[in-house]
Amino acid sequence: MNALRTQFFRHLAPTSQQPLLLDITSAQGIYLYDTSGTAYIDLISGISVSHVGHGNKAVVQAIEAQLSRHLHVMVYGEYIQWPQVAYAARLAALLPPNLQTVYFTNSGSEATEGAMKLAKRLTGRFEIVSFRHCYHGSTQGALSIIGDESLRNAFRPLIPGHRLLPYNDVQALQFITQQTAAVFVEPVQAEAGVVRASPEFLKALRQRCSEMGALLVFDECQTGFGRTGRLFCFQQYDVIPDILILAKALGGGLPLGAFISSYERMQALSTEPALGHITTFGGHPLSCAAGLAALNFLLESHLIEQVAEKQNAFVAKLQHPMVRELRSAGLLMALDVGDDQRCRQLVAACREQQLATDCFLFAPHCLRLAPPLTITKDEVDEVCRRLWKAMDVVYYA
Ligand SMILES: Cc1ncc(COP(=O)(O)O)c(C=O)c1O
């Protein structure tokens, strides 16, 4: 084992017994380079983060420019910092009138926490509803509402008043009541293996929440920023949430999360008590500068308009006998091979083909295909050729 790898195991706390262990030296475009100089095509994008490609020039320039102005100067919400204000205003211009005020956080989990607190503060209720196989983060509050028992059980007691409902089940929405503070939902459940909400379900959910006075929270940490073919996935459904959670691609490769709601609602965290949510580094100026540049690049390069065509190319070219189903929401795709062990073998075979990918958190039988949106059509063809070879290796072994 080389020295770096030994130190990795000795000094970095592990999250699993089988980390992917690519030893990265640099990354550019859709490629990750390891210490031996091998180039891997990135089909993970750091879990839906690197949508405008690694080392994107516009993003790097924006970071460098901000670097020379200032880094951290004060906790969130006190000083007027141009990158935060400019990014919040840019997002607001792209969002509906009830989503105009942004609270920047460090991560998706912290944004979930903030949204939970805002909902409790606004409604005076504490019940949170979410859906089976959902993922909203790993901090205590977020963990309390995720839809998988195995991840939560060891950390009980969790926060009280959580109710888990089946996804895409309109009947079950009757369990949202006047006790419910908020309903958290992903319009596409990424970690469940790319499961889309049906339009009827989201419409019925919107209606039920409005009737019961519960706040509807969309978690678009993975589906935001063009990943599913629109800037935000909720735009495909014509259903507008009361609170929107963003993270991952929001920071253009730097850590950043946000929960966004109306101007009026957001005032609640500044009174009774003031400082209803506090974060030192949330909305870090470097992250906001990077995120703003990434968003501008995304819109100016018309990448979102090309998502459907690239998605269709993947779907058409991956009809291998090993594939049970290929579920896709734009360039968020799950290649369902129906078996956990086979999927692990496929991840290893992909590695041999210099494709970096993994399985989903709650769908270990599904291979993740979520390349940077900058992938070209020729590169899509190349990925499919290599994937086909990898599938041959596992299927005919
Ligand atoms: C849908 C969704 N929400 C929230 C989170 C939590 O984000 P973070 O890891 O930045 O805390 C994730 C992370 O994977 C996610 O996929």
The ligand as an SDF file (V2000), in Angstrom:
LIG
                    3D

 16 16  0  0  0  0  0  0  0  0999 V2000
  -31.6470   15.0960   -1.7680 C   0  0  0  0  0  0  0  0  0  0  0  0
  -30.5880   15.4410   -0.7700 C   0  0  0  0  0  0  0  0  0  0  0  0
  -30.8820   16.2780    0.2300 N   0  0  0  0  0  0  0  0  0  0  0  0
  -29.9660   16.6290    1.1480 C   0  0  0  0  0  0  0  0  0  0  0  0
  -28.6810   16.1350    1.0990 C   0  0  0  0  0  0  0  0  0  0  0  0
  -27.6770   16.5120    2.1530 C   0  0  0  0  0  0  0  0  0  0  0  0
  -26.7180   17.3260    1.6230 O   0  0  0  0  0  0  0  0  0  0  0  0
  -25.2790   17.4650    2.3500 P   0  0  0  0  0  0  0  0  0  0  0  0
  -24.5630   16.1740    2.1560 O   0  0  0  0  0  0  0  0  0  0  0  0
  -24.6510   18.6380    1.6490 O   0  0  0  0  0  0  0  0  0  0  0  0
  -25.5310   17.7590    3.7840 O   0  0  0  0  0  0  0  0  0  0  0  0
  -28.3340   15.2630    0.0680 C   0  0  0  0  0  0  0  0  0  0  0  0
  -26.9690   14.6900   -0.0110 C   0  0  0  0  0  0  0  0  0  0  0  0
  -26.7180   13.7090   -0.6650 O   0  0  0  0  0  0  0  0  0  0  0  0
  -29.3110   14.8970   -0.8870 C   0  0  0  0  0  0  0  0  0  0  0  0
  -29.0310   14.0510   -1.8890 O   0  0  0  0  0  0  0  0  0  0  0  0
  1  2  1  0
  2  3  1  0
  2 15  2  0
  3  4  2  0
  4  5  1  0
  5  6  1  0
  5 12  2  0
  6  7  1  0
  7  8  1  0
  8  9  2  0
  8 10  1  0
  8 11  1  0
 12 13  1  0
 12 15  1  0
 13 14  2  0
 15 16  1  0
M  END
$$$$
